[in-house]
Every structure is written in structure tokens, then in C-alpha cells.
Amino acid sequence: MARMDFDKFLEIAVKCKASDLHLKAESPPLLRIHGEVVPLKQMPPLSAVQVRQMALSIMDEKQYSKFTETMGVDVGYEIPHLARFRTHIFQQREMMGIVTRIIPFSIPTIEELGIPPICMNLCSRPRGLIVITGSAGCGKSTTQSTLIDYINSKFSHHIITIEDPIEFVHTCKESLINQRELGRDTYSFSEALKHVFREDPDVILIGEMRDLETISLAVTAAETGHLVLGTLHTTDTISTIDRIIDVFPPHQQQQVRMQLTVNLVGVISQLLVKKADGSGRVAAFEILIATPAVRSLIREGKTYQIASVLQTGKKQGMMSMDQSLAQLVYQHIVTYDDALNVSINPREFKQLVGELDIRR
């Protein structure tokens, strides 16, 4: 019965085109629609027993054991012919809570997501590190899966993904693709990466570079001739480079700078903005390409100067977040006020919009 109730809420979430479903004791079910959390109308508050029963109904013994140890666990879930779901079960005020991300079966195309074409060039590289960044819920996993699908469609490679949990399920096209899930197929990102070199990969996707060991192994994998795609929870391209370096002890940071100088391909940062017509949200992208000038600044520890290179690197395919937002405003895809609200540098954003208006 609890599983049926959970499935019912998920069916409603998919029908309402929600990105997330929230289930909390003493609260009605809530949906995140176009970035805003709204309660399901005419639904009574759930009891702690109801939420707990739903949580228990979708966990296996191993997942429940992890939950009792850590008070939080990620669960991959699927309803045939509807969608896949990434569910996080956690403890709050001594009661269980559930947050579920809706993941459609079909992988969006590069064109559907509005990913800049330069990203296809980055993914065509034979080796190196590509980092996809942004805040939680901004669509990093979707972008990552779309880029992997592009590689899968265009090249004869062996692709290995390491995810927690598996979100989009890929089928082999031109490439051979194997997907490994934490808790089911491997114990940790770092453990999987220690053995990945014996699996003869060309491309490695890391669901999240969440600790020192994983980041170190990702950089090493890129250094040893593999194309590596990984995600970080950083807000822009420059802070991403600083984050990778700063996670290492001080005595190793210069060595990491040199490794990034040689192996970094690019950084893709994104955020979501409401569409002007109210039909959903659209991604704005900041693209940093590891040109000789960028590599030099990383090597010399002058990442703060990369901003000027980013702003003037249009010919190389670079784009700042404010440039992307200004273009979306110019195309009437988002409103000026919504874009200004999320801009990195409001003064620069206003200037960019003004320049586009003059050209019009």
C-alpha cells in the first residue's frame, strides 16, 4: 500500500511537470515546479508513519542498513513507462523525509538544453578533464548525461560512468557504455576510480567529485590519457579551479596547478532561470576553455585574472555567465529582472544588455 501511495505521488509529479517531489511528516506533499515549491492542492498532511512506510517500501536491506548508519541514503527508483527517479531519504526531527528528483527516460539533446556548440568540441577531445559545475538542482547531471550521449552517438569509445545513484540509463550506440552505481556496483567513487584503468575506458564520467581522493584520481585519469567528465558544486568557472586546487594540502597545490595546466580541457558552469513565458526554466551557461592564456594564469596562481580572459574569449568559444544571461534577455527568452537577479556582476550585466539593445 505504501509503495502504491508513493507511486501515486510520483505520477502526479510527472503529470505536473515538477522537477522534485517533497514528502515530509505533518505537511502535505509538495512539488517543485519551475523552481518554486508548492503544495499539492486538497492533499491532507502526511503522518510520520505514512512517510516512513513509503521510505521503507523503496529501500532494500543494504540501503536501509546504510540509512540506519548515516541517517541519509540515495535510492534509484523507476516506474516502468513513466520515469526514473533519484530519491534521497533522510532523518529530520527524528522522522523520515523524502526528496525525489524526476528523471525522464529520454535524454535531452544538446539543442533542447541550449548547450553551446563549443561543448561538442570539448567532448570530442581524446583526453583531458571537463568539469561541469553549478548549484544543487541546476541540471548538472542532465547536461553531463547529454554530453555522454553525444559521445556515445558519435564515437567508438568505451565509456564508464560512476554515479550515485544511476540517473539516466544509456544504451550502447556507437560506443560501449557501462554504468556503475555506488552501493550496488562499487563502494565509492574513489574505489571505482582506483580500478577503472584496468577496465580499458576511453571516457570516464564521475557523478560527483566530492572529496580529495576522488578529485586526485580524476586528475590522474585525465593525465593518463582518458577523457574525464566530473561535476562540482561550485557557482562559476573560476571558483571551480580554485576549489580543485584548494582541496589539496598546501605542499601539493603547485603540483596540482601544473597537472591542471596540462590536463584541463574546460569548465562548464550553469544555472537555471525562469522563462519569460512561464513555461519552465532555461539554462544559462558560462564556458571557460583552457587556452594557453588560461593555462598560464593557472600555473602562476593568478586565477583571479581569468575573468578578463573569459570576457574577451568569444573567438575561442568562451562565454561569461553575464554574457549568457544578457543574450537570453536579448532573445526575449527570460525577463530582464529575472536575469539581473541571478547575474554574477549586475553592473557588467546591465552594460552587456545595453550594448545588445544598441546593436538592435
N, C-alpha and C positions, 0 to 999 in steps of 0.2 A: 504493500500500500504506500509506504514512504517513497519507494522508488517511482511509483506512478505519479505521486504528487510532485516530485522533483522534475520528472519528465514533462509534466503539465506546465509547470512554471517556465521551463526552458522553451517549450513550444510557443508559449505566449511571448517570450523574449525575442525569439526569432521572427515571429509574426510582426512584432512592433519595431523590428529592425534595431533592436538595442545592441549595444556592444558588450554590456555586462549585466548580470543578474546578482542582486544582493539579498541574502536571506539572513535575518537577524531575529533573535528571540525578542518578543514584545514589540515587534514592528511589522507592518505589512511588507510583503515582497516589494523590492524596489528595482527599477531598471535605469541603466544609464543610457539615455537617448540623446545623440548629438552633443555629448559632453555633460549633460545635466542629469542628476539623479532624481527620478520621480517615482512616487509610489504607484503601485497598481491600484486602479480605482475599484472601489467596492470590495476590496480584499481585506478580511479581518487580520489583526496582528497574529503572527505565528507564536506558538508557545515554544519554550526551550526544548520540550520533549519532541515536538514536531521537527525542529531544525536538527536536533541530534539524530533522530531516526533517519532523516534524509541523508545526513552526512555518513552515517554508518552504512547505509544501503549502497553507497557507491565506492566504499573503501574495501580493499582486500586485506588479508591478515597482515601482510608486510607493511602496507600503508597505514593501517591502524596502529601497528607497533611503533612506527616512526612518529605518528601523531602523539601517542602517549609519552614518547621520549622528548619531543621537541615542541609540542603544543602547536604544530603547524605542519601541513603536508600538501603537496601539489598532486592532483589526480587528473589523468587524461580520461575523458569520457566521450562517448559517442552515442547518438541516436540515429540508427540507420535511416537514410533518405531525408534526414533533416540537417544535421550539422555535427561538427566535433566541438568539444568544449574543454577549456583548461580551467579546472576547478581548484581553488585554494580553500582548505578547511583550517580554521584557526580557533583559538580559545580567546574569549573576551568576557570579563566579569564572571569567570568560572562557567561560562556557557559557550556552546559551539556557534561559530558563524561561518557562512559560506559565501564566497565570491566566485562567480563563474564568468569567464570570458567566452564569447561566442566566436567560433572559428568556422567559416563556411568550408564546404568540401572543395569548392573550386578555388584555385589560386589566382588572385587578380593578376592582370598583365601589367607590364611596365607602363603602358599607355593609360590604363584605367587608374593607376595610382598617381600618374603625373610625375613619375620619377624622371629626372633629367637624363637625356640620352647619353651624356658623358659617363654615366654609371655603367652602361653596357660596355664601354671601352675598358673601364676598370676591371669588370668581371671577365674580360677576355684576356687579361694578363695571365701568363703561365705560373707566376709565383708572386708572393708578397702578402701584405696584411691590409685588409679593408675593414674599417671599424664603423659600425652603424650605431648612432647614439640618439639620445632623446630621453625625455622624462617617461615615467611609467605610464602605459596606456596610450602612447603616441603612435603606435603602429610599427615599431622597430621589427618585431617578429614577422609581420606581414611583408614589409619591404625586404627583409632578409630571405624569406621564402620565395618571393617573386624573383629576386636575383638568382637564387639557386635554380629556380625553374627555367630561367633564361639560359643558364649554363647547361642545364640538363637537356634543353631543346636544341642547342647549337653545337655542342662539343662532345667528343667521345672521351669522357673522363670517368674516373671512379670518384664519386662524391660520398663522403661520410659526414653525417650530421650527428651532433651530440646535444640533446635537448632535455629540458626539464619542465613539463613533460613534452612529448612529441605533439606538435600543434597541427600544421598542415602535413598531410600524408602525400608523399611524392611517389609517382610511378616512373619506372625507368623509360626514358625516351631515347635520346642519342647516347646518354650516359648510363652507367651503372650507379645506382644510388642505394646506400644502406643508412638506415636511421636507427640511432641508439638512444634509449630513454633512461634517464637516471632512475635507479631503484629497480628497474626491470632488466636492463641490458648491461648496465655498468653502475658502479657505486658512486662515482663523482666525475665531474668534468676533468679534473687533473688525472684521475686514474685512467680514464678513457684516452686522454692525450698521451699518456706515457706509453701506451701500446699501439697507438694509431699508425705509427710509422711502419709497423710490420703488416699492416692491412693494405698496403700499396695504394694509398689515396693520391689523387691529384688535387682535390678540393676538400677542405675541411670547414664545416660550419660549427661554430661554438655558440650555443644558445645564449650564454651569458658569461662574460669574463669577470667573474665575481670575486676573485682573490688573487694574491700574489703568485701562487704556484700556477694557476690557470693562465694568467697573463704571460708569465715567463715561458710556459710551454707553447702558447700561441705564437709568441715572437720567434721562438726556436723553430717551430713548424714552418713559419714563413721563410726563415733563414735557410732551412734545409731543402728548399725548392718546391714548396706547396703554396697554393693559393688559399688563404685563411680568411674567413668572414666571421667576425665576432661582434657582440653588442656590449655597450657600456651605458650605465645610467648617468650620462653627463649631458649638459644643456647646450653645448656648442662644440665646434670642431677643435678650437684651441685648448679649451679646458680638458678635452679628451686626451690630447697629447700630454699635457701636464699630469693628468690623473695616471696615465700609464707609467710615466717616469717616477712620480712621487710615491707610488705604491712600493717601490723597491727601496731597500736600505740605502742611506747616503753614499756608501762606498761602492755601490753598484750602479748608481744613476748615470755616470758618464758612459759606462759600457752600454747601458740601455739606450742612451741617446745615439750612440754610434750604430747600434742594431736597428733602431728606427730610421736613422738616416739612410741606411742601405735598403731596408725591407718594407717600409711603409709605402703603400700604393695610394691610399686616400682615406678620408674620413667623410662620412655622410651623416649629417645631423638633421633631425626633423622635428616638427611639431604640427599639431592639428588645429585648424581654425574653422569656425562655423562658416558655412556657405551663405552668401547673401540672400539666396532664395529660400533658405531654411530647410533644404532637402538633405542636409547632413553636414559632414566636415570634409575638409580638403587638407592635404599635407603641403606644408612649405618646407623647402629643403635648403640646407647650407652645405656646399660641396667644397672640400679642400683637397686639392691634388698635390701630391708630393713632388713638386717641381724642384729643380736644383736650388732655387732660392729658398724654398720652404725647408728642404733638407739641410741647407747651410745654417738656417736660423735654429733648427732643432739641435744640430751638432754644437752650436755655440751657446746654447742655453738662452736664446733670445726669442722664445715663443711669443712673447708679448708683441713682437713686431710683425707676426704673421698676419695680423688683422689688415694691415695696409696691403700686403701681397694678395690677400683674399679679395679685397675690394677692387683691385686692379687686374685680377687674373681672369677676366672674362674670356680672353682668347684661348686660354688653356682649359676652359670649361669650368672654372671656379665661379662660385656664387655665394654671397653672404646671405644670412637669413633675412636681413632687412631688404636686400635686393629682391629676394624671392617674394617677400610679402608685398613689396611695392608693385611687383609685376602682377600679382593676384588682384590687387586693388585696381590696377590699370585695366585689367581684363574683366572687371566687374564680377569676379568670382567670389570675393569677400568684401565686406564693407571696410571703409577707411578706419572707423573707430575700433572694430574688432582686430584689425591688423595692428593698429597703433598700440592696443592693449597688450599684445604679446611681442612687440618688437624688442630687439636687443638694445638698440640705441635709438630712442624716439626722435632725437634731433636729426640723426642721419636718415631715418626712415622718412620723416617729413620732407627732407631735402630731395630724396630719391623720388617720392611721389610728385613733388613739384616739377622736377626735371621731366618726368614722363608726361605730365599734363602739358608742359610747354611743347614737347615734341608732337603731341596730338594736335 
